[in-house]
Amino acid sequence: MDKNLIQRLFFGLLYGIVVVFCTHPIGSETLQNIFPGIKQYHLYFGLITFFMFVGLKECTNVMEFENGWQKFAVFPLGAFILYRFGERYFNHGFNFNFTLSEILGLSLIVIAVVTLFRFKHELEYESGKLIFSVIYSGLAFCFALGLPYFIEVDNTFSLEAFFLFILIWSSDSFAYFSGRLFGKHKMAPVISPKKTWEGLIGGVVLTLIFSYFVEQHYPELRGNWMFVGFLVSIFAPLGDLVESQLKRTFGVKDSGNIIPGHGGILDRLDSFIICAPVIYLYFILEKLF
């Protein structure tokens, strides 16, 4: 067997195990004997924190910051955003209300994506790089903290984040195989030549089938998971296109090499970066209306 394929399979499996341990109660249950006080919400917060700071590092490398103050402001700004979202996370604030700052944050993510595609010359400036990095690699990850809910006393931890990862992996896999088998019409030939409309349609249909089983067997989850599956199948490919456009704009192949055979965190989590804020917004709107 090809050595590169073995490496890709091994580190892909390792990455999947880490995500499952940090998004499913099996993680804290397994670690209780070693770390008796650990809770599942600690593991999840640690996972998102790790993703965010590695993502910020990769984004600064991809965008090739000069050694000005903007480069050194990326991490303090990211830490400040994480602190504010962390306060709401640990105080269960996401379960009770929707703040003006969150509306602003979601709007900024949209503006950052539009800037990357329509006004990418703005990213030639150091201040533009700073703003984009903090929004794309910092703010977007922080919205993932609003997906699950938890109860400290009995270590209850809901599975919204876990199933979001599962649906994203399923959507990517279904779209890939559908595209390989039936793909003829390129979706974005300049940005991502391998993506096809047939792959997108296959991803939508098969992800909806999978999300139907989630909806039927896990009725305690927030929202309608048939609709969540539809959102994932649409926005996961968009996340891939955003990351591809970012790398194409700055002439790099991968965002990093932290996951051998898969590239960097931004390469592996491009769909999650876009899907997490979208699904969080859906949960909020579903609760309000």
Residue frames relative to the residue before (quaternion, step in Angstrom):
aa qw qx qy qz dx dy dz
M 1.0000 0.0000 0.0000 0.0000 0.00 0.00 0.00
D 0.5872 -0.5994 0.4213 0.3441 3.56 -1.07 0.77
K 0.5032 -0.6821 0.4457 0.2879 3.57 -0.85 1.04
N 0.6417 0.5277 -0.3256 0.4513 3.60 1.00 -0.77
L 0.6349 0.5212 -0.3248 0.4688 3.57 1.09 -0.74
I 0.6320 0.5230 -0.3281 0.4684 3.59 1.00 -0.82
Q 0.6514 0.5143 -0.3071 0.4657 3.56 0.95 -0.91
R 0.6627 0.5108 -0.3014 0.4573 3.57 0.93 -0.92
L 0.6676 0.4957 -0.3020 0.4662 3.58 0.94 -0.87
F 0.6645 0.5214 -0.3104 0.4361 3.58 0.90 -0.92
F 0.7410 0.4030 -0.2433 0.4789 3.59 0.73 -1.01
G 0.5790 0.5522 -0.3769 0.4666 3.58 1.18 -0.43
L 0.6536 0.4969 -0.2997 0.4858 3.57 1.03 -0.84
L 0.6430 0.5242 -0.3213 0.4567 3.58 0.97 -0.83
Y 0.6350 0.5216 -0.3118 0.4770 3.56 1.00 -0.86
G 0.6612 0.5116 -0.3035 0.4571 3.59 0.92 -0.89
I 0.6430 0.5215 -0.3219 0.4593 3.59 0.98 -0.83
V 0.6436 0.5220 -0.3214 0.4583 3.59 0.95 -0.87
V 0.6578 0.5062 -0.3097 0.4638 3.59 0.92 -0.91
V 0.6587 0.5039 -0.3129 0.4629 3.60 0.90 -0.89
F 0.6548 0.5215 -0.3145 0.4476 3.61 0.91 -0.88
C 0.7439 0.4174 -0.2217 0.4724 3.57 1.04 -0.75
T 0.7417 0.3810 -0.2300 0.5019 3.61 1.20 -0.22
H 0.7204 0.3575 -0.2190 0.5525 3.60 1.28 -0.15
P 0.5870 -0.6189 0.3865 0.3507 3.64 -0.93 0.80
I 0.4942 0.6535 -0.4358 0.3725 3.59 1.19 -0.26
G 0.5859 0.6011 -0.3637 0.4040 3.58 1.15 -0.59
S 0.7323 0.4058 -0.2410 0.4909 3.58 0.68 -1.07
E 0.6139 0.5494 -0.3489 0.4467 3.59 1.07 -0.68
T 0.6627 0.5022 -0.2977 0.4691 3.57 1.01 -0.77
L 0.7471 0.4243 -0.2131 0.4652 3.57 1.00 -0.86
Q 0.4129 0.7475 -0.4520 0.2577 3.61 1.26 -0.13
N 0.6629 0.5184 -0.3171 0.4373 3.60 0.94 -0.78
I 0.7026 0.4360 -0.2581 0.4997 3.57 1.13 -0.64
F 0.7836 0.1056 -0.0246 0.6117 3.57 0.98 -0.94
P 0.2368 -0.8435 0.4613 0.1402 3.61 0.27 1.26
G 0.7342 0.4465 -0.2518 0.4451 3.61 0.99 -0.69
I 0.4988 0.6921 -0.4251 0.3024 3.57 1.21 -0.14
K 0.1710 -0.7734 0.6058 0.0749 3.55 -1.07 0.85
Q 0.6322 -0.5609 0.3722 0.3836 3.54 -1.18 0.52
Y 0.6499 0.5211 -0.3390 0.4372 3.60 0.97 -0.71
H 0.5664 0.5584 -0.3865 0.4668 3.61 1.22 -0.37
L 0.6644 0.5082 -0.3034 0.4563 3.57 0.91 -0.93
Y 0.6670 0.5019 -0.3097 0.4553 3.57 0.92 -0.87
F 0.6466 0.5047 -0.3225 0.4725 3.58 0.94 -0.84
G 0.6419 0.5255 -0.3179 0.4591 3.57 1.01 -0.80
L 0.6360 0.5321 -0.3223 0.4565 3.57 1.02 -0.81
I 0.6872 0.4723 -0.2856 0.4723 3.59 0.83 -0.98
T 0.6217 0.5369 -0.3370 0.4600 3.60 1.03 -0.76
F 0.6544 0.5068 -0.3038 0.4717 3.57 0.94 -0.92
F 0.6550 0.5110 -0.3116 0.4613 3.58 0.86 -0.95
M 0.6795 0.5179 -0.3022 0.4227 3.57 0.87 -0.96
F 0.7311 0.4355 -0.2642 0.4539 3.59 0.75 -0.99
V 0.6232 0.4952 -0.3497 0.4941 3.60 1.06 -0.61
G 0.6286 0.5372 -0.3251 0.4589 3.58 1.04 -0.79
L 0.6402 0.5123 -0.3228 0.4728 3.60 0.98 -0.80
K 0.6443 0.5157 -0.3184 0.4664 3.58 0.97 -0.83
E 0.6712 0.4931 -0.2998 0.4653 3.57 0.91 -0.91
C 0.6520 0.5252 -0.3202 0.4432 3.57 0.96 -0.84
T 0.6505 0.4985 -0.3233 0.4731 3.60 0.98 -0.76
N 0.6391 0.5125 -0.3280 0.4705 3.60 1.08 -0.65
V 0.6547 0.5160 -0.3118 0.4559 3.58 0.91 -0.93
M 0.7506 0.4196 -0.2150 0.4629 3.58 0.87 -0.99
E 0.3345 -0.8029 0.4525 0.1965 3.57 1.36 0.07
F 0.0207 -0.8156 0.5754 -0.0571 3.53 0.55 1.21
E 0.3920 -0.6410 0.5931 0.2894 3.52 -1.22 0.50
N 0.6056 -0.5936 0.3906 0.3583 3.58 -1.24 0.25
G 0.3207 0.7357 -0.5286 0.2764 3.54 0.80 1.04
W 0.7356 -0.4202 0.2854 0.4482 3.56 -1.29 0.01
Q 0.5716 0.6147 -0.3844 0.3843 3.58 1.12 -0.60
K 0.6397 0.5338 -0.3310 0.4430 3.58 0.96 -0.82
F 0.7313 0.4270 -0.2331 0.4781 3.57 0.95 -0.89
A 0.6069 0.5506 -0.3582 0.4476 3.59 1.28 -0.12
V 0.4898 0.6936 -0.4252 0.3132 3.60 1.22 -0.39
F 0.7396 0.4365 -0.2509 0.4466 3.60 0.70 -1.03
P 0.6395 0.4973 -0.3541 0.4672 3.66 0.91 -0.66
L 0.6543 0.4952 -0.3216 0.4725 3.61 0.97 -0.76
G 0.6318 0.5239 -0.3223 0.4716 3.57 1.04 -0.78
A 0.6576 0.5108 -0.3037 0.4631 3.57 0.97 -0.87
F 0.6373 0.5266 -0.3275 0.4575 3.59 1.02 -0.77
I 0.6510 0.5024 -0.3117 0.4761 3.59 0.95 -0.87
L 0.6510 0.5089 -0.3164 0.4659 3.58 0.95 -0.87
Y 0.6255 0.5417 -0.3338 0.4515 3.59 1.01 -0.79
R 0.6830 0.4836 -0.2947 0.4614 3.59 0.88 -0.92
F 0.6746 0.4597 -0.2923 0.4981 3.58 0.97 -0.81
G 0.6196 0.5561 -0.3384 0.4385 3.59 1.06 -0.70
E 0.6003 0.5536 -0.3506 0.4585 3.57 1.08 -0.71
R 0.6825 0.4684 -0.2883 0.4813 3.59 0.87 -0.92
Y 0.6295 0.5525 -0.3308 0.4348 3.58 1.02 -0.78
F 0.7507 0.4060 -0.2254 0.4700 3.59 0.70 -1.05
N 0.7068 0.4124 -0.2573 0.5139 3.59 1.21 -0.40
H 0.4833 -0.7044 0.4010 0.3308 3.58 1.32 0.32
G 0.2708 0.8072 -0.4895 0.1883 3.57 1.17 0.51
F 0.6116 0.5747 -0.3520 0.4145 3.58 1.09 -0.65
N 0.6560 0.5424 -0.3075 0.4254 3.57 1.18 -0.55
F 0.7555 0.4453 -0.1988 0.4376 3.58 1.16 -0.47
N 0.8303 -0.0205 0.0387 0.5555 3.60 0.93 -0.72
F 0.3480 -0.6970 0.5954 0.1967 3.50 -1.40 0.23
T 0.2238 -0.8374 0.4890 0.0972 3.58 -0.38 1.22
L 0.6533 -0.5113 0.4009 0.3887 3.51 -1.34 0.38
S 0.6323 0.5428 -0.3337 0.4407 3.59 1.04 -0.76
E 0.6394 0.5129 -0.3327 0.4663 3.58 1.09 -0.62
I 0.6040 0.5337 -0.3455 0.4806 3.57 1.08 -0.69
L 0.6451 0.5106 -0.3056 0.4794 3.56 0.99 -0.89
G 0.6545 0.5324 -0.3094 0.4387 3.58 0.96 -0.91
L 0.6612 0.4920 -0.2998 0.4804 3.57 0.94 -0.88
S 0.6348 0.5226 -0.3263 0.4663 3.58 1.02 -0.76
L 0.6449 0.5302 -0.3200 0.4480 3.59 1.00 -0.81
I 0.6159 0.5363 -0.3517 0.4575 3.60 1.05 -0.69
V 0.6386 0.5136 -0.3185 0.4764 3.58 0.98 -0.85
I 0.6614 0.5075 -0.3043 0.4609 3.59 0.91 -0.93
A 0.6411 0.5297 -0.3249 0.4503 3.60 0.99 -0.81
V 0.6589 0.4985 -0.3072 0.4721 3.60 0.96 -0.87
V 0.6526 0.5052 -0.3131 0.4700 3.60 0.92 -0.87
T 0.6297 0.5378 -0.3274 0.4550 3.58 1.00 -0.82
L 0.6524 0.5311 -0.3186 0.4368 3.58 0.92 -0.90
F 0.7467 0.4058 -0.2197 0.4791 3.59 0.96 -0.82
R 0.8088 0.3199 -0.1369 0.4741 3.58 0.89 -0.92
F 0.8026 0.1850 -0.0760 0.5620 3.59 1.09 -0.65
K 0.1206 0.8583 -0.4927 0.0774 3.57 1.00 0.82
H 0.5119 0.6278 -0.4302 0.3983 3.60 1.20 -0.24
E 0.5714 0.5923 -0.3801 0.4221 3.60 1.19 -0.47
L 0.6556 0.5201 -0.3064 0.4537 3.58 1.18 -0.53
E 0.4862 0.6276 -0.4490 0.4101 3.58 1.26 0.21
Y 0.6574 0.4923 -0.2985 0.4862 3.58 1.22 -0.47
E 0.5842 -0.6157 0.4057 0.3392 3.55 -1.06 0.77
S 0.6455 0.5100 -0.3288 0.4638 3.59 0.99 -0.74
G 0.6273 0.5275 -0.3308 0.4677 3.58 1.06 -0.72
K 0.6387 0.5179 -0.3193 0.4711 3.58 1.01 -0.79
L 0.6388 0.5366 -0.3180 0.4504 3.56 0.98 -0.89
I 0.6927 0.4787 -0.2861 0.4574 3.57 0.77 -1.03
F 0.6677 0.5019 -0.3102 0.4539 3.58 0.88 -0.91
S 0.6558 0.5304 -0.3181 0.4328 3.61 0.87 -0.93
V 0.6860 0.4889 -0.2867 0.4563 3.57 0.86 -0.98
I 0.6742 0.4800 -0.2985 0.4754 3.58 1.00 -0.79
Y 0.7426 0.4476 -0.2391 0.4370 3.57 0.69 -1.11
S 0.7970 0.3039 -0.1479 0.5006 3.59 0.84 -0.97
G 0.7194 0.4115 -0.2534 0.4990 3.58 1.21 -0.25
L 0.7471 0.4258 -0.2275 0.4569 3.54 0.48 -1.24
A 0.6591 0.5280 -0.3225 0.4275 3.60 0.87 -0.93
F 0.6540 0.5013 -0.3164 0.4700 3.60 0.96 -0.81
C 0.6455 0.5584 -0.3324 0.4014 3.58 0.95 -0.84
F 0.6051 0.5629 -0.3656 0.4282 3.59 1.08 -0.59
A 0.5521 0.6087 -0.3945 0.4111 3.59 1.20 -0.38
L 0.5684 0.5949 -0.3858 0.4173 3.61 1.19 -0.41
G 0.6705 0.5100 -0.3007 0.4471 3.60 1.18 -0.45
L 0.5154 0.6771 -0.4093 0.3292 3.61 1.22 -0.03
P 0.7931 0.2641 -0.1833 0.5174 3.67 0.63 -0.93
Y 0.2135 -0.7158 0.6293 0.2145 3.54 -1.32 0.12
F 0.1068 -0.8128 0.5722 0.0235 3.57 -1.14 0.57
I 0.2200 -0.7254 0.6356 0.1461 3.53 -1.37 0.40
E 0.4289 -0.7497 0.4421 0.2419 3.58 -0.55 1.17
V 0.6356 0.5988 -0.3452 0.3439 3.58 0.88 -0.97
D 0.8217 0.1776 -0.0812 0.5354 3.59 0.74 -1.01
N 0.4924 -0.6933 0.4023 0.3391 3.58 1.32 0.40
T 0.2463 0.7557 -0.5577 0.2392 3.59 1.01 0.78
F 0.0781 0.7803 -0.6146 0.0853 3.56 -0.89 0.95
S 0.3403 -0.7773 0.4926 0.1936 3.57 -0.51 1.18
L 0.5018 -0.7254 0.4253 0.2027 3.54 -1.22 0.60
E 0.2872 0.7839 -0.5142 0.1967 3.61 1.13 0.38
A 0.6801 0.4756 -0.3002 0.4703 3.62 0.86 -0.90
F 0.6204 0.5521 -0.3344 0.4455 3.58 1.01 -0.83
F 0.7325 0.4143 -0.2495 0.4791 3.58 0.77 -0.99
L 0.5595 0.5653 -0.4073 0.4489 3.60 1.14 -0.37
F 0.6435 0.4988 -0.3203 0.4843 3.58 0.96 -0.82
I 0.6521 0.5194 -0.3205 0.4497 3.59 0.90 -0.88
L 0.6751 0.4874 -0.2954 0.4684 3.59 0.92 -0.89
I 0.6343 0.5168 -0.3364 0.4663 3.60 1.00 -0.72
W 0.6540 0.4932 -0.3160 0.4787 3.58 0.92 -0.87
S 0.6513 0.5146 -0.3124 0.4619 3.57 0.98 -0.85
S 0.6552 0.5201 -0.3094 0.4521 3.56 0.91 -0.94
D 0.6617 0.5030 -0.3052 0.4647 3.58 0.91 -0.92
S 0.6802 0.4930 -0.2888 0.4592 3.58 0.93 -0.93
F 0.6668 0.4993 -0.3026 0.4632 3.58 0.90 -0.95
A 0.6621 0.5006 -0.3106 0.4632 3.58 0.95 -0.86
Y 0.6379 0.5377 -0.3261 0.4445 3.58 1.00 -0.81
F 0.7221 0.4352 -0.2600 0.4707 3.59 0.76 -1.01
S 0.6158 0.5277 -0.3486 0.4698 3.60 1.07 -0.66
G 0.6591 0.5096 -0.2991 0.4652 3.55 1.01 -0.82
R 0.6460 0.5193 -0.3173 0.4608 3.56 1.00 -0.80
L 0.7247 0.4499 -0.2441 0.4612 3.57 0.96 -0.87
F 0.8410 0.1914 -0.0473 0.5039 3.58 0.85 -0.97
G 0.4866 0.7298 -0.4042 0.2593 3.58 1.23 -0.31
K 0.0548 0.7953 -0.5998 0.0687 3.56 -0.84 1.06
H 0.7624 0.3479 -0.1731 0.5174 3.56 1.03 -0.80
K 0.3634 -0.7600 0.5026 0.1941 3.58 -0.51 1.22
M 0.3814 -0.7368 0.5178 0.2088 3.55 -0.96 0.90
A 0.7783 -0.0649 0.0715 0.6204 3.60 0.95 -0.89
P 0.1475 -0.8667 0.4678 0.0902 3.60 0.51 1.19
V 0.6652 0.4986 -0.3173 0.4563 3.59 1.05 -0.63
I 0.7349 0.4280 -0.2300 0.4731 3.58 0.89 -0.97
S 0.7993 -0.0270 0.0809 0.5948 3.58 0.83 -1.05
P 0.2422 -0.8490 0.4518 0.1281 3.60 0.24 1.31
K 0.6812 0.5176 -0.2989 0.4228 3.61 1.08 -0.59
K 0.5980 0.5777 -0.3717 0.4128 3.61 1.18 -0.32
T 0.0726 -0.7996 0.5961 0.0108 3.55 -0.96 0.95
W 0.6082 -0.5514 0.4245 0.3819 3.53 -1.28 0.40
E 0.6123 0.5446 -0.3488 0.4548 3.59 1.09 -0.67
G 0.6360 0.5199 -0.3226 0.4703 3.57 1.05 -0.75
L 0.6339 0.5281 -0.3258 0.4617 3.57 1.01 -0.82
I 0.6737 0.4925 -0.3006 0.4618 3.59 0.87 -0.95
G 0.6444 0.5143 -0.3164 0.4692 3.58 0.98 -0.82
G 0.6439 0.5232 -0.3139 0.4617 3.57 1.03 -0.79
V 0.6422 0.5236 -0.3184 0.4604 3.57 1.00 -0.85
V 0.6977 0.4899 -0.2856 0.4378 3.59 0.76 -1.07
L 0.7320 0.4344 -0.2537 0.4595 3.58 0.74 -1.00
T 0.6181 0.5245 -0.3473 0.4714 3.60 1.10 -0.59
L 0.6231 0.5266 -0.3351 0.4714 3.59 1.06 -0.70
I 0.6271 0.5253 -0.3363 0.4666 3.58 1.02 -0.74
F 0.6686 0.4898 -0.2976 0.4739 3.57 0.92 -0.91
S 0.6801 0.4933 -0.3011 0.4510 3.60 0.91 -0.90
Y 0.5466 0.5973 -0.3968 0.4324 3.59 1.19 -0.44
F 0.6695 0.4874 -0.2984 0.4745 3.59 0.96 -0.85
V 0.6076 0.5332 -0.3523 0.4715 3.60 1.09 -0.67
E 0.6595 0.5161 -0.2988 0.4575 3.58 0.92 -0.95
Q 0.6943 0.4880 -0.2794 0.4492 3.59 0.95 -0.85
H 0.7808 0.3735 -0.1801 0.4673 3.59 0.90 -0.87
Y 0.7655 0.2562 -0.1657 0.5665 3.61 1.24 -0.28
P 0.0160 -0.8534 0.5209 -0.0119 3.60 0.57 1.14
E 0.5940 0.5936 -0.3704 0.3970 3.60 1.19 -0.34
L 0.5194 0.6460 -0.4200 0.3694 3.61 1.20 -0.22
R 0.5527 -0.6051 0.4611 0.3404 3.55 -1.17 0.60
G 0.8262 0.2590 -0.1820 0.4661 3.55 -1.11 0.71
N 0.5219 -0.5824 0.5116 0.3559 3.51 -1.39 -0.06
W 0.3085 -0.8169 0.4569 0.1696 3.56 -0.41 1.18
M 0.4832 0.5875 -0.4588 0.4593 3.56 1.24 0.03
F 0.6821 0.4635 -0.2809 0.4909 3.57 0.97 -0.87
V 0.6018 0.5408 -0.3549 0.4684 3.59 1.06 -0.71
G 0.6451 0.5241 -0.3149 0.4583 3.58 0.97 -0.87
F 0.6349 0.5192 -0.3223 0.4727 3.58 1.03 -0.80
L 0.6583 0.5061 -0.3110 0.4623 3.60 0.90 -0.91
V 0.6509 0.5175 -0.3142 0.4580 3.58 0.94 -0.89
S 0.6861 0.4955 -0.2974 0.4419 3.60 0.85 -0.94
I 0.6694 0.4646 -0.2960 0.4984 3.61 1.21 -0.44
F 0.7782 0.3844 -0.1960 0.4563 3.57 0.77 -1.03
A 0.5425 0.6048 -0.4155 0.4089 3.64 1.15 -0.35
P 0.6693 0.4606 -0.3201 0.4872 3.66 0.87 -0.76
L 0.5989 0.5536 -0.3593 0.4536 3.59 1.11 -0.65
G 0.6308 0.5364 -0.3264 0.4559 3.57 1.01 -0.82
D 0.6405 0.5164 -0.3132 0.4743 3.56 1.04 -0.79
L 0.6560 0.5079 -0.3061 0.4669 3.59 1.00 -0.83
V 0.6223 0.5384 -0.3404 0.4550 3.60 1.03 -0.76
E 0.6814 0.4735 -0.2894 0.4772 3.58 0.87 -0.93
S 0.6345 0.5247 -0.3276 0.4633 3.60 1.00 -0.79
Q 0.6514 0.5087 -0.3097 0.4701 3.58 1.00 -0.82
L 0.6274 0.5333 -0.3338 0.4588 3.58 1.02 -0.79
K 0.6960 0.4634 -0.2776 0.4732 3.59 0.85 -0.95
R 0.6410 0.5157 -0.3266 0.4653 3.59 1.01 -0.74
T 0.6265 0.5554 -0.3326 0.4341 3.58 1.00 -0.83
F 0.7913 0.2940 -0.1428 0.5168 3.57 0.97 -0.88
G 0.5064 -0.7253 0.3773 0.2741 3.57 1.28 0.36
V 0.5184 0.6055 -0.4488 0.4039 3.59 0.91 0.90
K 0.4887 -0.6757 0.4761 0.2791 3.57 -1.19 0.59
D 0.7953 0.0536 0.0096 0.6038 3.57 0.91 -0.98
S 0.5329 -0.6312 0.4580 0.3285 3.55 -1.20 0.54
G 0.7869 -0.1169 0.0969 0.5981 3.59 1.20 -0.49
N 0.3746 -0.7192 0.5324 0.2429 3.57 -1.26 -0.31
I 0.2689 0.8030 -0.4970 0.1894 3.58 1.17 0.53
I 0.7316 0.2655 -0.1856 0.5999 3.59 1.22 -0.51
P 0.3174 -0.7886 0.4878 0.1983 3.63 -0.01 1.24
G 0.7909 0.2653 -0.2295 0.5014 3.54 -0.88 0.99
H 0.7562 0.3381 -0.1861 0.5285 3.58 1.26 -0.33
G 0.5264 -0.6250 0.4201 0.3949 3.59 1.21 -0.35
G 0.7412 -0.4065 0.3078 0.4366 3.53 -1.09 -0.76
I 0.7321 -0.3903 0.3218 0.4561 3.52 -1.37 -0.10
L 0.6669 0.4957 -0.3121 0.4606 3.59 0.93 -0.82
D 0.6095 0.5343 -0.3493 0.4702 3.59 1.12 -0.62
R 0.7324 0.4446 -0.2376 0.4577 3.55 0.86 -0.98
L 0.7890 0.3222 -0.1478 0.5018 3.59 1.06 -0.74
D 0.2603 0.7975 -0.5124 0.1836 3.59 1.17 0.43
S 0.6667 0.4869 -0.3055 0.4745 3.60 0.98 -0.79
F 0.6494 0.5308 -0.3154 0.4438 3.58 0.97 -0.85
I 0.6100 0.5788 -0.3492 0.4135 3.59 1.01 -0.81
I 0.7212 0.3995 -0.2381 0.5135 3.59 1.02 -0.78
C 0.6798 0.5217 -0.3006 0.4186 3.59 0.91 -0.90
A 0.6264 0.5752 -0.3538 0.3893 3.62 0.91 -0.84
P 0.6946 0.4356 -0.3042 0.4851 3.68 0.77 -0.83
V 0.6287 0.5422 -0.3401 0.4417 3.60 1.03 -0.77
I 0.6931 0.4596 -0.2828 0.4779 3.60 0.86 -0.93
Y 0.6060 0.5372 -0.3590 0.4641 3.59 1.04 -0.67
L 0.6519 0.5064 -0.3139 0.4691 3.59 0.93 -0.88
Y 0.6358 0.5220 -0.3326 0.4611 3.59 0.99 -0.79
F 0.6436 0.5201 -0.3297 0.4546 3.61 0.91 -0.85
I 0.6538 0.5099 -0.3120 0.4639 3.58 0.99 -0.83
L 0.6834 0.4818 -0.2921 0.4643 3.58 0.84 -0.94
E 0.6363 0.5292 -0.3233 0.4589 3.58 1.05 -0.80
K 0.6572 0.5005 -0.3069 0.4727 3.57 1.07 -0.71
L 0.6840 0.4991 -0.2858 0.4488 3.58 1.00 -0.83
F 0.8083 0.2720 -0.1175 0.5089 3.57 0.96 -0.84
